[in-house]
Amino acid sequence: MSIFSGWRAGALFSDSKGPWGPAGGGASGGGGKGGDEPPKGPWRPGPTPPGGGGRPRRPGNITSLDEWLKGNRARFGGGGPGGRGGPSFPGMPKGSVIVWAIVGLVLLLLLFSTVHRVAPEERGVVTRFGRYVETLSPGIGLTLPAPIDRVSKVDVEDIRNIDVGSDETENLMLTGDENIIDIAYQVRWKIRDPEKYLFELANQEDTVRQVAESAMRQVIAQASLQDAIGEGRSEIQARVQEEMQQTLDGYRSGIEMRGVEIKRADPPEVVNEAFKQVTAAQQDAQSFINQARAYALQLTAQAQGEAEAFDKVYEEYRLAPEVTRQRLYYETMERVLRDVDKTIIEAEGVQPYLPLNQLQRQARPSTSAGGGQ
């Protein structure tokens, strides 16, 4: 048993054949052709370089795996040994495609940075190394490529709004008659000069808001409470717009004011109810004054009419004094004695004892009855 085991171990270690064939080199093998035959294997390493040792050299022929890798490199544009080099096309040197791609990308960037389309409502402000150069009109404009020239497009037709004060917060101001008013208003503005708007002001909207508050306080301080909440509101709006425009022009802001609208002008909340009562009483007083003025105008018109009628009578009196005097006497007596029960007769031959007044009383009821029928 020990002899068999020793034989198996010796045969295992003495055999020069490995998984890829004999290890090559020596003549001590199990009956092979000798050490001159190169070893067999998928990569078939070449002979050992002179001097001994080291890894065996790779032979000149290639295998199917190398052919497959080389075919894939050729398919994806790889060239040269080891896949070096970029993509290539027939008749074009290797790597020139990348160069032309870079050149095309640079030209495309230059095209987009030099040609600018400006909309009809816009203006293009051109700066060269940060310094203002010109303003492009609507249409297609050309500039130097970036980063030399930069174009900032500004909308000059848009009407911008800024609200000062709201329903949630109070905006109290002091009027000229030493009353306090809670006011909320809106200012409308647009850009007139885009280059001034961009370079003369740091915070454009904040500047417009502060100018609006300053102008409104200045105008309200010169107006009365009744003007602020009543008929003088339109005048206050016009004055505030004018003050704002003068101040913004002094700043060289390039902004044009388009209007100011007061949305709310009320007393403070704590006295608003009492103020409404006072306002109602003032309106009633004004209504009574208007009624008195209307009655005075009516009486004046009536008096003027009577005066004109008297002038006409006087003209007739000048033409025929006796006749006019007699007619005036009769008309006056008729108006005075219209409701008197006595009858006065200035004719001769009439008996004074006739009961003419009783006859008149009897005649009146019968006349009234007949008229009722």
Secondary structure by P-SEA (a helix, b strand, c coil): caaaaaaaaaaaaacccccccccccccccccccccccccccccccccccccccccccccccccaaaaaaaaaaaaaccccccccccccccccccaaaaaaaaaaaaaaaaaaacbbbbcccbbbbbbccccccccccccbbbbcccccbbbbbbbccbbbbbbcccccccccccccccccccccbbbbbbbccccccccccccaaaaaaaaaaaaaaaaaaacccccccccaaaaaaaaaaaaaaaaaaaacccccccccccccccccccaaaaaaaaaaaaaaaaaaaaaaaaaaaaaaaaaaaaaaaaaaaaaaaaacaaaaaaaaaaaaaaaaaccccbbbbcccccccccaaaaaaaaaaaaaaaaaac
